Amino acid sequence: MLAHEYKHFSDGGTGIRSLLDCYVFLNNKRDTLNWEYIEKETEQLGIDAFERSRRKLAMEVFSSDKYPELTDIETELLETYLHYGTYGTIEHSAENRVKINASKLNSSSKAEYIRKRIFADENHMKTHFPFFYKHRILIPFAYIWRIIRFPFVRGKQVKAEIKVLNKYDNKKV
């Protein structure tokens, strides 16, 4: 549950509902959880700091009928949860996708980013377009299919990515 929430939190953002879910879960299961195991696993996944801060914030915010005294970091985290609504935002997801892909490419070129988004790597094609991957001669048609299909299937995501790309100058992502 925690790893899934972190995936959403670090991608499109996740809203106050996730923080409330954390509180309800902890309120009901805290005494039966194996905290030694949880700490070991979250550390291995690299989400231990996220888990601790999220758990502390959830308990502070929802355990009292008064607004708690929060540190600056806790206030910022709470504002993040409040800012992203219930499930996160497409805009935040697009911003993260652009930043992550630009760092993976070791390039800040918008043209390179767009090229990589249109002409996905072999692993992506194998996972998302297995028919075309199996019949490799058809892969050029898969790229054409992606270009035609994407605005209809993921139109909001495309618009959000274009908006994020337009925030940057003509050459840098």
C-alpha positions in Angstrom: 0.0 0.0 0.0 2.8 2.4 0.9 4.9 1.6 -2.1 1.9 2.2 -4.4 1.1 5.5 -2.7 4.7 6.6 -3.1 4.6 5.8 -6.8 1.6 8.1 -7.2 3.0 10.7 -4.9 6.3 10.9 -6.9 4.5 10.8 -10.3 1.3 12.8 -10.5 1.0 13.6 -6.9 -1.5 12.2 -4.5 -4.0 14.0 -2.5 -5.3 14.4 1.1 -7.3 11.1 0.6 -4.0 9.2 0.8 -3.0 10.9 4.0 -6.4 10.1 5.5 -6.2 6.5 4.3 -2.8 6.3 6.1 -4.4 7.6 9.3 -7.4 5.2 9.2 -5.1 2.2 8.5 -2.7 3.2 11.3 -5.5 3.8 13.7 -6.8 0.3 13.1 -3.6 -1.7 12.6 -0.7 0.1 14.2 -0.3 -2.3 17.1 -0.4 -5.4 14.9 2.2 -4.2 12.3 5.8 -5.5 12.3 7.5 -2.1 12.4 11.0 -3.7 12.2 10.1 -5.4 8.9 8.4 -2.2 7.6 11.5 -0.1 8.4 13.8 -2.6 6.8 11.7 -2.8 3.6 11.1 0.9 3.2 14.8 1.6 3.7 15.6 -1.0 1.0 13.1 0.7 -1.4 14.5 4.1 -0.5 11.1 5.4 0.8 11.8 5.3 4.5 11.9 9.0 5.0 8.6 9.4 3.0 7.0 6.7 5.1 8.0 8.3 8.4 7.1 11.8 7.5 3.7 10.7 5.9 2.9 8.6 9.0 3.8 11.4 11.4 1.8 14.0 9.4 -1.3 11.8 9.2 -1.3 11.2 12.9 -0.8 14.9 13.7 -3.4 16.2 11.3 -6.2 13.8 11.9 -5.7 12.9 15.6 -6.9 16.2 16.9 -9.9 18.4 16.4 -7.6 21.4 16.4 -5.1 22.4 13.7 -1.7 21.0 14.9 1.5 22.9 15.2 3.5 21.7 12.3 7.1 22.3 11.3 7.9 24.1 8.1 8.6 20.8 6.4 5.4 19.2 7.6 3.4 22.3 6.5 5.0 22.0 3.1 4.1 18.3 2.9 0.5 18.9 4.0 0.2 21.7 1.3 1.5 19.2 -1.3 -1.2 16.8 -0.3 -3.8 19.5 -0.4 -2.6 20.9 -3.7 -2.9 17.7 -5.6 -6.6 17.0 -4.9 -7.6 13.5 -4.4 -5.6 11.6 -6.9 -2.9 14.0 -8.2 -2.9 16.0 -11.3 -2.0 15.4 -15.0 0.0 18.6 -15.0 2.2 17.4 -12.1 2.6 14.0 -13.8 3.7 15.6 -17.0 6.2 17.9 -15.2 7.7 14.9 -13.5 7.7 12.8 -16.8 9.6 15.6 -18.6 12.1 16.1 -15.8 12.7 12.3 -15.4 13.0 11.7 -19.1 15.3 14.6 -19.6 17.7 13.3 -16.9 17.6 9.8 -18.3 18.5 11.1 -21.7 21.3 13.1 -20.3 20.1 15.8 -22.7 18.2 19.0 -22.3 17.0 19.1 -25.9 13.2 19.4 -26.4 13.6 17.8 -29.8 15.4 14.8 -28.3 12.7 14.5 -25.6 9.9 14.5 -28.2 11.8 12.0 -30.4 12.2 9.6 -27.4 8.5 10.0 -26.5 7.3 9.2 -30.0 9.9 6.5 -30.8 9.7 4.5 -27.6 12.5 2.1 -26.7 12.5 -1.6 -27.2 11.4 -2.4 -23.7 8.4 -0.1 -23.9 7.4 -1.6 -27.3 7.7 -5.1 -25.9 5.5 -4.3 -22.9 2.8 -2.0 -24.5 2.8 -3.2 -28.1 3.6 -6.9 -28.0 2.0 -7.7 -31.4 4.3 -5.2 -33.1 7.2 -6.3 -31.1 6.6 -10.0 -32.0 6.4 -9.0 -35.7 9.4 -6.6 -35.7 9.0 -5.8 -39.3 5.8 -4.0 -38.3 7.4 -1.7 -35.7 7.5 1.3 -38.0 3.7 1.0 -38.2 3.5 0.8 -34.4 5.1 4.3 -34.2 2.6 5.6 -36.7 -0.2 4.0 -34.7 1.2 5.6 -31.5 1.3 9.1 -33.1 -2.3 8.8 -34.5 -3.8 7.1 -31.4 -2.0 9.1 -28.6 -4.0 12.3 -28.8 -7.3 10.4 -28.5 -6.2 7.9 -25.8 -4.0 10.3 -23.8 -5.0 13.7 -25.0 -4.9 15.4 -21.7 -1.5 14.0 -21.0 -0.2 15.1 -24.4 -1.5 18.6 -23.8 0.0 18.7 -20.3 3.4 17.6 -21.6 3.3 20.2 -24.4 2.4 22.9 -21.8 5.4 21.8 -19.6 7.7 21.7 -22.6 6.6 25.2 -23.6 7.6 26.5 -20.1 11.2 25.9 -21.1 13.2 27.9 -23.6 13.4 26.6 -27.2 16.4 24.3 -26.5 16.4 23.3 -22.8 14.1 21.0 -20.9 
